[in-house]
Amino acid sequence: MKVLWLTSVYPSEKHPSEGVFHETQVQELLKQGIEVTVICPNPVNPPVLRMLKASYRQKRDLPEQEVRSGVTVYRPPYPALPGQLKWAQPSKRIAASVLRAMQRHQLSPDFIHAHFAMPSGGAAAVIQKETKIPYLLTLHGSDVNVYPSYSKGAQAAFETAVRQASAVLTVSEELAKKTNEMTKVEAKCLPLGIPLQSFSRTEEGQEGIRKHLGLPLQDKLVVFVGRLVKEKGLLELADAVSSMDGVKAVFVGKGPLAKELKERAGASIILPGQVPNEQVRDYLMAADLFALPSYSEGMPTVVLEALALKVPVIATRVGGLPSLFSTYQHLLVEPRSARQLKEAIHACLYENRWNEAVKNDLHEMVHTEYSSEHNAKHLIQQYEKVLNQHPSFKQDEMCKE
């Protein structure tokens, strides 16, 4: 079975932390005998725009072809426009770059697995129209909760990507329900999985890990891992922590909010910057609790990673998190509330709200339902269904060979 994995983000040597969850899935599929080729189109602003603004002159200096852990990754360039997902959908431009790469490298996949309705899903719909290659679409969160509301064009692009797909998957039940409400298409929930072997505790204690990372030994540490943007609720988290004695927030990652966070909370904030993905576990194990107070989410893998390590989690009641926490939904807080965050952090650190029973139950649930191996097996079943829906396409490919 030959799969073309189409995504707008995928790890590279220069940016190893971008889209790690994609590589986790791809590597697990590889272990189970699936042949996967990745195409991650590289947006490049036209010369006239690069003259107007410094940020437009930045070029993603990535190789057009590389091999990562046995998987070939192609990054064909395509002309991009600022804010294109809001008003000028790049589906045709991306599709053209993908088709050129397929022709140049003689790729003949059985089908395409596209990730995010925009832009990859829209491009897959164009490719399907031109080549008859079917595609399966996975929706991750912002492509359902955010992008369609930008404009009528964005809404139409979302609906086209979903309706033209042979099958639609979502990373949470909430996204599946919302997709059905928006498009009348029945989507199936298949949560992302994590490599459990990479998120098991080591013998080194918390104090030793903190020394190694250069983190304070005496303070209570609230750790966040992700992009430093307002939508992650980081200003509210900074406000909550800055008003608590003996508590510091560690924001692991990079983004436009870094300077404002430091100005807002001063000594209460630690900013290690972007760290290698393999070091994320160390920061989670150094934490007294992990916080993800986002305004919206799909099914954030970093929460799964924290729960797999039995680290208490303070998160907001958004996206797939209520279903993930199930009977422990009362531990979640409402978004945009520094007051609720402060109360939840205090209860976790000083009132034993996250007792051993809670940690063990959620840890067991993650191990049972959210492993990358479990995800890959169910994903392969979906692949087989897509192929069975398109026997004529398979027959055509056999004739070409």
N, C-alpha and C positions, 0 to 999 in steps of 0.2 A: 504494500500500500504506500503510495507516494503522496505526501501532503505538502502543499505550499503554504507556509505560515506567513501571513501578511499582517504587519503591525507597524505602528508609527514609532515605537520605542523598543529597543533591544540592547542588551549590554554590549560594550565594545572594550577594547584595551584601554582607550582613553577615558571612557565613561562606564566603568564596570558595574555601577549601581543603577543604571537606567533600565527599567523594565525587567528586573531580576526574576519576577514571577513568570515571565514568558520563558526564560531559559530553564527554569525549574521544570515547567511542563514539558518543554521540548526534550530535555535530557531524559525525563522519565519515559516519554514515548519512544525514544531511541532504545532504551533498555528493553522495551517490550516489542521490539522488532519493526517499528514504524520508521520509514524513510522520510525525514523531514528536511526541507530546504526553507530557509528564512529569507524573506525580502522585506527590508525596512527602508522605504524610500526616504531620501535625504532632502529636506526643503532648502532651497537656495533662492534668496531674493534676487530679482533682476538687477542689472548694473545701474539703471537709472535710480532705483530706490536706494541702493547702497551709497549713492552720492549724497543723498538727502539727510541721512541720519546714521550716527555711528553704530547704533545697535543693529542696523540693517546690514552693516558691512561685516559683521561677525560671520565667519564661515565655519560650519561644522567640519573640522578637518578629520574626516573619517575615511578609511579605505573603502573603495567601492566593492571590494570582495575580501573576505577573510574567513578563516575556519576557526570555530570555537568549539573545543571539546567534541570534535568529530562532526560538527554541523556547519555547512557552508552558509554564510550570511552575505547577501548582496544588498548594497545600499545605493541604488541608482538615483542620481539627482533629479529633481523636478523643480520647475519655477514656482516659488511660493509668494504669497502676498500677505502683508500684515493683516491680522484679524480675519483670515480667510474663512474660518469656521463660522463666523458670525454673518458674513454677507456674500462671500464668493467661494462657494464650495469647490475644493480642489479635486473632486472625484475624477474628472476626465484627465487632468494633468498627471495625477498619480497613476491612473490606469495606463496612460501612455508610457510612462517610465517603467512600469512593471512589465508591460508587454514587450518593450524593447529588451529588457533584461532576460525575459523568458526566451525570446528568440535568439539573443546573442549567446546564451549559455545552454540552449537546447533543452529547456525545462519542459517536461510534459507531465504535470501532476494529475493525479486522479481527481483531486478537488482542491479548493482553497479554503483554509481556515482563517477568516478575517477577524481582527480584534478591534473593538470599538466601532460603533455605527458610522461615525465620522472621525477621520476621513477614510479609514481602511474599508469599512463596509460599503461605502458609496463607490469606491474604486473597484471593489470585487463585483458589484452589480454591473458596472460598465464592462469589465472583463468578461463576465458571464455572457453578456449580450453579444459580444464580439466573437467569443471562442466556444461558447456552450459549456465551459467548465463550471460545474456547480460550486456553490460555496456555502459553508457553515459560518454563522456569525455569533461571536460571543460579545455580550454587552457587559460593561464593567462598572458603570455608575454615572460618571459625568456625561456620558453620551446619551443617557436617558434623563437624568435629573437636571442637567444644566444646558447643554448645547441646543436642544430643540426649541428652547424658549428665546433664543437670541433673535430669531427673525422667522418670517414665513418660509423663507428659503431654507433655513436650517431645519425647520420642522418637516418640510417636504423631503429634504435629503435623508433625514432620520427614517421617515416612513418608507421611502424607497428602499433603503438599505435593509430594513427589517423584512419588508414584504417580498422582496425578490430572493431572499435567502432560502435554501432548501431546508434549513433547520436553524433555530435561534436558541442560544443558551444564555443564561444570565448567571452572575456569581452569587445572587441571593434571591430568595423567594419574593422579596419586596420589589425587586427590579422586574421579575417575571410578571408580577401582577400589574405593575405600572405600564409595562410594555404592552400588555394585552389591552389595558384601558385606552392607550394612545393609538394603537394600530389594529386591534382586534386579532392580532397574531398570537397564537399560543406559544409561549417560550417555556423552556424547561430549565430549572435551576440545577446548575452543576458548580458548586463552590470550588474556588481555587484550593489547591493543596500545597502543603509545605514539606520540605525534605526533613522528616522527623529526626533522622540520624544527625542532622546538623544543629538541632535544637534540643539537645539533651544536656543536662548539667554536668560540668566537669568537677573534678575533686577539689579544685582551687576554690577557696572560700571568697566571700564578697570582699573582705578587706584586701586580700591579695590582688583581686581583679581591679579594685579601685586604685591601688598603688600603681599597678601596671599602666592604667589609663590616665594617671595623674589627677584623679578625682578626690575630693575631700573625704576623709574617713569618718568624721563625726556627724556631719549633716545628714538629714534625710534627703534622699535624691528622688525627684520626680523626672523621669526620662521620657522624652519625645523623640521619635525617629521618623523623618520624612522631609518633605519640601517645606521650607520656611515661608509660608504664605498665609495671608489673613484668613482664608477659608478653612484653614486647619484649626481655627479657634485659639491661636497661639497668644494673641494679645490678652484674651480673657485668662488664659493659663498663667501668663506672666503676672497679671494683676493679682490673681489668687495667691500665687506663691510669694510674691514680694511682700504681702501683708502677713506672712507666717514666719515666726521665729524658728531658726534651726532647720529651715527647709530651703533647698535650692532646686531650680529646674535646669535640666541638661537638654539642650535642643541639638540633636544630632542631625546634621543635614545642611543644605545651603538654600538660599533663596533671597528674594528682595526684602524680606522683613527683618533680616539679621540685625541691621543697624538700629532700627526702631525698637526691637526687643531689648537690646543692650541699654539704650537710652531710657527705656521705660522702667526697667527693673534693676539696672545696675548690678550690684554684687550678688543679687539673687539668681542671676542667669549665668550659665556656662555654655559657651558655644564652641564645641570641638570642630565644627565644620563637617564636610562630607568625609565619611570613613569607608574603608573597604567593606564590602558586604559581609565578609567572613568575620568582621569585628562587631557587627550588630549584636550578635549573641552576647558578647562581653559587656556591652553597654546595658543590655537588658538584665543580665545577671548582677550588674553593679547597682541596679535600681531597687529602691524600696517599693516603687510602683511605676507603672507605665501609664502615660496619659495620651489620649487621642480625642480631643474635644472638637472634632470637625463639624462644620455646618452640614455637610452631606458626605456620604460614603457609599461604596458598593459593599464589598466584603474585604476589608483591609487585612492583608496577609501578616502585617506586623503585629496585629492583635493576636492572631493565631500563634505566632512565634512566641509572644510573651506568655500566653496561656500554656503553651507546650512546656515552657520553663517554670511554670507555677508562679509567675510574677503577677501580682495584683494589677488589675487594669481599671482605670477610670476612663470611660468613653461616653459619647453622647448617644442619645436614642434616635439614631438615623440609619438609613440604609438597611443592611443585613445584620446589624448588631443586635437588635431585639431578638431576632430568631436565633442568633448564635448564643446569646446569653440565656434564652429560654426561661426556665423557672427563676433565673437570677436577674431578670430585667430590672428589678428594683435597684440594682447597683449602677444602672446607667443614669445619666443626667441630661437635662435639656441643653441644647446648643445655645451659645451666646450668653451664658450666665456665669460670670466670675464668682458670684456668691455660691451657686450650687457646686461649682468646682472646688471652692475652698472647703465647703462643708463635707464633700465626698472625700477629699484628700485627708482632711482631719480624721474622719471616721475610719478611713482605711489605715492610717498611720498610728492612731492612738486609741481606737475603740474596737479593734479586732473585727471590723466588718467583713474583711476578707479572711475568714478562718480557714483552717486546714481542710475542712469538708468542702468548702466552696472551691478552693484551689484544686483539690483532687478530682472533684466532679467535672470541672471545666477542662482540666488536663486530660482526663479520660475521654471526654467527648471529642476533643481535638484529635487525639490519637486514633479514635475509631472512625471519624467521619471526614477528616480534613488532611489526610496524608496525600502526598503527591502521587504515590502509587495507586491509591484508591481513586483519585481524580483521573489518572491516565487510563485505567481500566474502563471506567464509565465513558470517558471521552472516545475511546476506540469503539465502543458500542454505538455511539452516535455517528462516528465515521462510517461504520458498516451500514447503518440505516440510510445515510446519504447516498452511498454507492448503490444500494439496492433500489433507491428511488430513480436512479439514472442509468439503467442497464444499457440504453442505447448509446450513451456517451462512452461507457466502458468498451462496448463493442467497436465503436468507431476508432478508439485508441488502439485496440488490438489489430485492427485492419491496417492502421498506419505503420505499426511495427512490422 
